[in-house]
Amino acid sequence: MSLILAGQGKWQEGAQLLEQIVPAAPLLNEKERASLVSILQRYAAQLQKSQHTEQASRLQAAAASLK
């Protein structure tokens, strides 16, 4: 769903969904976690560009914790 929202330019909405699923990340296998990390980093970069630095920082921290 977050990828669809990103495609529509709805980065903040997608980021909210991602933040909700991060606590379940330990249940994912290694490949799935790697994909989630990539998505979180992409979202963080986009949010940083649009001056949503607090949300971007949370996503970046979540990505770092999953590596």
CNS distance restraints for C-alpha pairs under 8 A (distance, minus, plus):
assign (resid   1 and name CA) (resid   5 and name CA) 6.34 0.50 0.50
assign (resid   1 and name CA) (resid  14 and name CA) 7.32 0.50 0.50
assign (resid   2 and name CA) (resid   6 and name CA) 6.10 0.50 0.50
assign (resid   2 and name CA) (resid  13 and name CA) 7.82 0.50 0.50
assign (resid   2 and name CA) (resid  14 and name CA) 4.38 0.50 0.50
assign (resid   2 and name CA) (resid  15 and name CA) 7.11 0.50 0.50
assign (resid   2 and name CA) (resid  17 and name CA) 6.58 0.50 0.50
assign (resid   2 and name CA) (resid  18 and name CA) 6.87 0.50 0.50
assign (resid   3 and name CA) (resid   7 and name CA) 6.22 0.50 0.50
assign (resid   3 and name CA) (resid  14 and name CA) 7.35 0.50 0.50
assign (resid   4 and name CA) (resid   8 and name CA) 6.42 0.50 0.50
assign (resid   5 and name CA) (resid   9 and name CA) 6.26 0.50 0.50
assign (resid   5 and name CA) (resid  10 and name CA) 4.98 0.50 0.50
assign (resid   5 and name CA) (resid  11 and name CA) 6.47 0.50 0.50
assign (resid   5 and name CA) (resid  13 and name CA) 7.02 0.50 0.50
assign (resid   5 and name CA) (resid  14 and name CA) 5.50 0.50 0.50
assign (resid   6 and name CA) (resid  10 and name CA) 5.42 0.50 0.50
assign (resid   6 and name CA) (resid  11 and name CA) 5.26 0.50 0.50
assign (resid   6 and name CA) (resid  14 and name CA) 6.48 0.50 0.50
assign (resid  10 and name CA) (resid  14 and name CA) 6.33 0.50 0.50
assign (resid  11 and name CA) (resid  15 and name CA) 5.99 0.50 0.50
assign (resid  11 and name CA) (resid  43 and name CA) 6.85 0.50 0.50
assign (resid  11 and name CA) (resid  46 and name CA) 7.43 0.50 0.50
assign (resid  11 and name CA) (resid  47 and name CA) 6.89 0.50 0.50
assign (resid  12 and name CA) (resid  16 and name CA) 6.31 0.50 0.50
assign (resid  12 and name CA) (resid  47 and name CA) 7.39 0.50 0.50
assign (resid  13 and name CA) (resid  17 and name CA) 6.65 0.50 0.50
assign (resid  14 and name CA) (resid  18 and name CA) 6.30 0.50 0.50
assign (resid  15 and name CA) (resid  19 and name CA) 6.13 0.50 0.50
assign (resid  15 and name CA) (resid  43 and name CA) 6.76 0.50 0.50
assign (resid  15 and name CA) (resid  55 and name CA) 7.71 0.50 0.50
assign (resid  15 and name CA) (resid  59 and name CA) 7.70 0.50 0.50
assign (resid  16 and name CA) (resid  20 and name CA) 6.48 0.50 0.50
assign (resid  17 and name CA) (resid  21 and name CA) 6.66 0.50 0.50
assign (resid  18 and name CA) (resid  22 and name CA) 6.30 0.50 0.50
assign (resid  18 and name CA) (resid  40 and name CA) 7.43 0.50 0.50
assign (resid  19 and name CA) (resid  23 and name CA) 7.94 0.50 0.50
assign (resid  19 and name CA) (resid  59 and name CA) 7.19 0.50 0.50
assign (resid  21 and name CA) (resid  25 and name CA) 6.79 0.50 0.50
assign (resid  22 and name CA) (resid  62 and name CA) 7.06 0.50 0.50
assign (resid  24 and name CA) (resid  28 and name CA) 7.48 0.50 0.50
assign (resid  25 and name CA) (resid  33 and name CA) 6.53 0.50 0.50
assign (resid  25 and name CA) (resid  66 and name CA) 7.67 0.50 0.50
assign (resid  26 and name CA) (resid  33 and name CA) 7.96 0.50 0.50
assign (resid  28 and name CA) (resid  32 and name CA) 5.67 0.50 0.50
assign (resid  28 and name CA) (resid  33 and name CA) 5.83 0.50 0.50
assign (resid  29 and name CA) (resid  33 and name CA) 6.16 0.50 0.50
assign (resid  30 and name CA) (resid  34 and name CA) 6.18 0.50 0.50
assign (resid  31 and name CA) (resid  35 and name CA) 6.31 0.50 0.50
assign (resid  32 and name CA) (resid  36 and name CA) 6.22 0.50 0.50
assign (resid  33 and name CA) (resid  37 and name CA) 6.11 0.50 0.50
assign (resid  33 and name CA) (resid  66 and name CA) 6.90 0.50 0.50
assign (resid  34 and name CA) (resid  38 and name CA) 6.29 0.50 0.50
assign (resid  34 and name CA) (resid  66 and name CA) 7.99 0.50 0.50
assign (resid  34 and name CA) (resid  67 and name CA) 7.49 0.50 0.50
assign (resid  35 and name CA) (resid  39 and name CA) 6.26 0.50 0.50
assign (resid  36 and name CA) (resid  40 and name CA) 6.05 0.50 0.50
assign (resid  36 and name CA) (resid  63 and name CA) 7.65 0.50 0.50
assign (resid  37 and name CA) (resid  41 and name CA) 6.15 0.50 0.50
assign (resid  37 and name CA) (resid  62 and name CA) 7.95 0.50 0.50
assign (resid  37 and name CA) (resid  63 and name CA) 4.78 0.50 0.50
assign (resid  37 and name CA) (resid  64 and name CA) 7.66 0.50 0.50
assign (resid  37 and name CA) (resid  66 and name CA) 6.69 0.50 0.50
assign (resid  37 and name CA) (resid  67 and name CA) 7.29 0.50 0.50
assign (resid  38 and name CA) (resid  42 and name CA) 6.21 0.50 0.50
assign (resid  38 and name CA) (resid  63 and name CA) 7.69 0.50 0.50
assign (resid  39 and name CA) (resid  43 and name CA) 6.12 0.50 0.50
assign (resid  40 and name CA) (resid  44 and name CA) 6.04 0.50 0.50
assign (resid  40 and name CA) (resid  59 and name CA) 5.61 0.50 0.50
assign (resid  40 and name CA) (resid  60 and name CA) 6.60 0.50 0.50
assign (resid  40 and name CA) (resid  62 and name CA) 7.51 0.50 0.50
assign (resid  40 and name CA) (resid  63 and name CA) 5.82 0.50 0.50
assign (resid  41 and name CA) (resid  45 and name CA) 6.18 0.50 0.50
assign (resid  41 and name CA) (resid  59 and name CA) 6.95 0.50 0.50
assign (resid  41 and name CA) (resid  60 and name CA) 5.91 0.50 0.50
assign (resid  41 and name CA) (resid  63 and name CA) 6.46 0.50 0.50
assign (resid  42 and name CA) (resid  46 and name CA) 6.30 0.50 0.50
assign (resid  43 and name CA) (resid  47 and name CA) 6.04 0.50 0.50
assign (resid  43 and name CA) (resid  56 and name CA) 7.19 0.50 0.50
assign (resid  43 and name CA) (resid  59 and name CA) 7.39 0.50 0.50
assign (resid  44 and name CA) (resid  48 and name CA) 6.03 0.50 0.50
assign (resid  44 and name CA) (resid  55 and name CA) 7.44 0.50 0.50
assign (resid  44 and name CA) (resid  56 and name CA) 4.18 0.50 0.50
assign (resid  44 and name CA) (resid  57 and name CA) 6.85 0.50 0.50
assign (resid  44 and name CA) (resid  59 and name CA) 5.64 0.50 0.50
assign (resid  44 and name CA) (resid  60 and name CA) 5.83 0.50 0.50
assign (resid  45 and name CA) (resid  49 and name CA) 6.40 0.50 0.50
assign (resid  45 and name CA) (resid  56 and name CA) 6.92 0.50 0.50
assign (resid  46 and name CA) (resid  50 and name CA) 6.53 0.50 0.50
assign (resid  46 and name CA) (resid  56 and name CA) 7.96 0.50 0.50
assign (resid  47 and name CA) (resid  51 and name CA) 6.31 0.50 0.50
assign (resid  47 and name CA) (resid  52 and name CA) 5.07 0.50 0.50
assign (resid  47 and name CA) (resid  53 and name CA) 6.57 0.50 0.50
assign (resid  47 and name CA) (resid  55 and name CA) 7.14 0.50 0.50
assign (resid  47 and name CA) (resid  56 and name CA) 5.36 0.50 0.50
assign (resid  48 and name CA) (resid  52 and name CA) 5.52 0.50 0.50
assign (resid  48 and name CA) (resid  53 and name CA) 5.12 0.50 0.50
assign (resid  48 and name CA) (resid  56 and name CA) 5.66 0.50 0.50
assign (resid  52 and name CA) (resid  56 and name CA) 6.14 0.50 0.50
assign (resid  53 and name CA) (resid  57 and name CA) 5.96 0.50 0.50
assign (resid  54 and name CA) (resid  58 and name CA) 6.42 0.50 0.50
assign (resid  55 and name CA) (resid  59 and name CA) 6.37 0.50 0.50
assign (resid  56 and name CA) (resid  60 and name CA) 6.12 0.50 0.50
assign (resid  57 and name CA) (resid  61 and name CA) 6.07 0.50 0.50
assign (resid  58 and name CA) (resid  62 and name CA) 6.15 0.50 0.50
assign (resid  59 and name CA) (resid  63 and name CA) 6.14 0.50 0.50
assign (resid  60 and name CA) (resid  64 and name CA) 6.21 0.50 0.50
assign (resid  61 and name CA) (resid  65 and name CA) 6.21 0.50 0.50
assign (resid  62 and name CA) (resid  66 and name CA) 6.51 0.50 0.50
assign (resid  63 and name CA) (resid  67 and name CA) 6.69 0.50 0.50
